[in-house]
Amino acid sequence: MAESLEDLKEQYKNLKEFQSEMRQSGLSASSRQMKDSANQLGKLNKKIEKLEKGR
């Protein structure tokens, strides 16, 4: 089932908040968790852009 634009934006927002919390806890930007979340943010952003262009 395709995800809605609102669902993707919510996931993006939650992931950004998670990344912010990790940074505040002192996690290095080069850590695996930060790299993984940055990759996920990039993929979500591409999906959001694709859906917004399709409107």
SULTA-V136044 format. One record per residue. N is the residue number from 1. RES is the residue in three letters. PSI is psi in whole degrees, 0 to 359 (none if undefined). Layout:
n | res | psi
N | RES | PSI
N | RES | PSI
This chain:
n | res | psi
1 | MET | 134
2 | ALA | 143
3 | GLU | 144
4 | SER | 161
5 | LEU | 319
6 | GLU | 320
7 | ASP | 315
8 | LEU | 319
9 | LYS | 323
10 | GLU | 317
11 | GLN | 318
12 | TYR | 313
13 | LYS | 314
14 | ASN | 320
15 | LEU | 322
16 | LYS | 319
17 | GLU | 318
18 | PHE | 317
19 | GLN | 320
20 | SER | 317
21 | GLU | 320
22 | MET | 318
23 | ARG | 317
24 | GLN | 331
25 | SER | 359
26 | GLY | 12
27 | LEU | 135
28 | SER | 145
29 | ALA | 338
30 | SER | 3
31 | SER | 158
32 | ARG | 317
33 | GLN | 318
34 | MET | 320
35 | LYS | 316
36 | ASP | 315
37 | SER | 325
38 | ALA | 320
39 | ASN | 317
40 | GLN | 319
41 | LEU | 318
42 | GLY | 316
43 | LYS | 316
44 | LEU | 318
45 | ASN | 320
46 | LYS | 318
47 | LYS | 318
48 | ILE | 313
49 | GLU | 318
50 | LYS | 317
51 | LEU | 321
52 | GLU | 325
53 | LYS | 329
54 | GLY | 354
55 | ARG | none
